[in-house]
Amino acid sequence: MSKILILCGDFSEDYELMVPFQALQAMGHEVDAVCPDKNMGDQVATCVHDFEGHQTYSEKPGHNFTLNATFSSAKASDYDALLIPGGRAPEYLRMNEDVLKLVQDFVNADKPIAAICHGPQILAAAGVIKGRKVSTYPACKPEVTMAGAEYADIPIDGAFTDGKLVTAPAWPAHPAWLKQFNEVLQG
């Protein structure tokens, strides 16, 4: 089985962090979750984004999530794959040069990457999606296309795989997204 790194931060989407963390472990993968400027045992606050008929999603507090690894010691060479949840965390994580370098290292090593919801904001900022087809939360479409990717306009519960990159619009896509990511991990 694979060793997977989850890159998260305060206000990562609760479901998009917690569900993959647990589901991938249940599938037999080893999963580490890290956040810049935090260490193993520290917590990140999560948020819950929901679709309640407003013009955009609503946000509520989620659970506190305890990190099980330290960002400063995370290296792409120690992992088989990277997973990036959405929420508001990608908004500020994409401005961290160490985050961008880590993502670039995964891409340069041709390792699988899964990103969901706002997670592709980090991929766009890292400059690693040019020429790729990428799904994301619809509000992030401009960033994805400005980064040179083709926006995959798929249903909210769908996922899209482009080579070793698996993306999805939001947490309702978990079944499709995690299934496709696991298939990529299996080779």
C-alpha positions as CSV (number, residue, x, y, z in Angstrom):
1,M,0.0,0.0,0.0
2,S,1.0,3.6,-0.4
3,K,2.3,6.3,2.0
4,I,0.2,9.4,1.4
5,L,0.8,13.0,2.6
6,I,-2.2,15.2,3.2
7,L,-1.4,18.9,3.1
8,C,-3.9,20.9,5.2
9,G,-4.3,24.0,7.2
10,D,-6.7,25.9,9.5
11,F,-10.1,26.0,7.9
12,S,-9.5,23.0,5.6
13,E,-13.0,21.7,4.8
14,D,-13.8,19.2,7.5
15,Y,-15.1,16.4,5.3
16,E,-12.4,16.9,2.7
17,L,-9.7,16.4,5.3
18,M,-11.3,13.9,7.8
19,V,-13.0,11.5,5.3
20,P,-9.9,10.9,3.1
21,F,-7.7,10.6,6.1
22,Q,-9.8,7.8,7.5
23,A,-10.9,6.2,4.3
24,L,-7.4,5.9,2.9
25,Q,-6.3,4.3,6.2
26,A,-9.2,1.9,6.0
27,M,-8.0,0.9,2.5
28,G,-4.6,0.0,4.0
29,H,-2.6,3.1,3.1
30,E,-0.4,5.0,5.6
31,V,-1.5,8.6,5.8
32,D,0.3,11.6,7.3
33,A,-1.5,15.0,7.7
34,V,0.7,18.1,8.0
35,C,0.2,21.9,8.2
36,P,2.9,24.6,7.7
37,D,4.1,26.1,11.0
38,K,2.5,23.3,13.0
39,N,3.9,20.0,14.4
40,M,2.7,16.5,15.0
41,G,0.2,16.7,17.8
42,D,-0.9,20.2,17.0
43,Q,-4.5,20.8,15.8
44,V,-6.0,22.6,12.8
45,A,-9.5,24.0,13.0
46,T,-11.7,22.8,10.2
47,C,-14.9,24.2,8.6
48,V,-17.9,22.7,7.0
49,H,-19.1,24.2,3.7
50,D,-22.6,23.4,2.8
51,F,-24.9,24.0,-0.1
52,E,-28.1,25.5,1.3
53,G,-29.6,27.4,-1.7
54,H,-27.6,30.6,-1.3
55,Q,-25.6,32.1,-4.0
56,T,-22.5,30.4,-2.6
57,Y,-21.8,27.8,0.1
58,S,-22.3,28.6,3.8
59,E,-19.5,28.0,6.3
60,K,-19.8,26.5,9.8
61,P,-17.2,25.4,12.3
62,G,-16.0,21.9,11.9
63,H,-14.0,19.6,14.2
64,N,-10.5,20.2,15.4
65,F,-8.2,17.8,13.6
66,T,-5.0,16.6,15.2
67,L,-1.9,16.4,12.9
68,N,0.0,13.2,12.9
69,A,3.2,14.5,11.2
70,T,5.3,17.7,11.0
71,F,5.3,19.8,7.9
72,S,8.9,20.9,8.2
73,S,10.1,17.3,8.0
74,A,7.8,16.3,5.1
75,K,9.5,15.5,1.8
76,A,8.0,14.3,-1.4
77,S,10.7,11.6,-1.6
78,D,9.2,10.0,1.6
79,Y,5.7,9.6,0.1
80,D,4.0,7.9,-2.7
81,A,1.3,10.5,-3.2
82,L,-0.1,13.9,-2.1
83,L,-3.7,14.8,-1.2
84,I,-4.9,18.4,-0.9
85,P,-8.3,19.1,0.7
86,G,-10.3,22.3,0.0
87,G,-11.9,24.8,2.3
88,R,-10.4,28.1,2.9
89,A,-6.9,26.8,3.8
90,P,-5.7,26.7,0.1
91,E,-6.4,30.4,-0.1
92,Y,-3.4,31.2,2.3
93,L,-1.4,28.0,1.8
94,R,-0.8,28.9,-1.8
95,M,1.2,31.9,-0.7
96,N,3.7,29.8,1.3
97,E,6.8,29.1,-0.8
98,D,7.6,25.9,1.1
99,V,4.1,24.6,0.2
100,L,4.6,25.4,-3.4
101,K,8.0,23.8,-3.5
102,L,6.6,20.6,-1.9
103,V,3.8,20.4,-4.4
104,Q,6.3,20.9,-7.3
105,D,8.5,18.2,-5.8
106,F,5.6,15.7,-6.0
107,V,4.9,16.7,-9.6
108,N,8.5,16.6,-10.7
109,A,8.7,13.1,-9.2
110,D,5.6,12.1,-11.2
111,K,3.7,11.0,-8.1
112,P,-0.1,10.9,-7.8
113,I,-1.9,14.0,-6.5
114,A,-5.6,14.3,-5.5
115,A,-7.1,17.7,-4.9
116,I,-10.7,18.7,-4.2
117,C,-12.8,21.8,-4.0
118,H,-10.4,24.8,-3.5
119,G,-7.3,22.5,-3.3
120,P,-6.5,23.2,-7.0
121,Q,-5.8,26.8,-6.0
122,I,-2.5,25.5,-4.6
123,L,-1.8,23.6,-7.8
124,A,-2.4,26.7,-9.8
125,A,-0.1,28.8,-7.6
126,A,2.6,26.1,-7.9
127,G,2.4,26.3,-11.7
128,V,1.9,22.6,-12.1
129,I,-1.4,22.3,-14.0
130,K,-0.7,24.0,-17.4
131,G,-2.0,21.7,-20.1
132,R,-4.0,19.5,-17.7
133,K,-7.7,19.0,-17.3
134,V,-8.7,19.9,-13.7
135,S,-11.9,20.0,-11.8
136,T,-12.4,22.3,-8.8
137,Y,-15.1,24.2,-7.0
138,P,-16.7,26.3,-9.7
139,A,-15.6,29.6,-8.0
140,C,-12.0,28.5,-8.6
141,K,-12.4,28.0,-12.4
142,P,-10.8,31.4,-13.2
143,E,-7.6,30.5,-11.3
144,V,-7.4,27.1,-12.9
145,T,-7.8,28.4,-16.4
146,M,-5.4,31.4,-15.8
147,A,-2.9,28.8,-14.8
148,G,-3.2,27.2,-18.2
149,A,-5.4,24.2,-17.3
150,E,-8.7,23.2,-18.9
151,Y,-11.6,23.4,-16.4
152,A,-13.4,20.0,-16.1
153,D,-17.0,21.0,-15.7
154,I,-18.4,17.9,-14.1
155,P,-21.3,17.3,-11.6
156,I,-20.7,18.1,-8.0
157,D,-20.5,14.4,-7.2
158,G,-18.1,13.6,-10.0
159,A,-14.3,13.4,-10.2
160,F,-11.9,13.7,-13.1
161,T,-8.5,11.9,-13.6
162,D,-5.9,13.3,-15.9
163,G,-2.9,11.0,-15.7
164,K,-1.9,10.9,-12.0
165,L,-3.9,13.9,-11.1
166,V,-7.4,13.3,-9.6
167,T,-9.6,16.3,-8.9
168,A,-13.2,16.9,-7.9
169,P,-15.5,19.9,-7.2
170,A,-16.5,19.3,-3.6
171,W,-17.1,16.8,-0.8
172,P,-20.2,15.2,-2.4
173,A,-17.7,13.7,-4.9
174,H,-15.9,11.6,-2.2
175,P,-17.0,8.2,-3.5
176,A,-15.9,9.0,-7.1
177,W,-12.8,11.0,-6.1
178,L,-11.4,8.5,-3.6
179,K,-12.2,5.5,-5.9
180,Q,-10.3,7.1,-8.8
181,F,-7.4,8.2,-6.5
182,N,-7.1,4.7,-5.1
183,E,-7.1,3.3,-8.7
184,V,-4.2,5.6,-9.6
185,L,-2.4,4.5,-6.4
186,Q,-2.8,0.9,-7.4
187,G,-1.0,1.6,-10.6
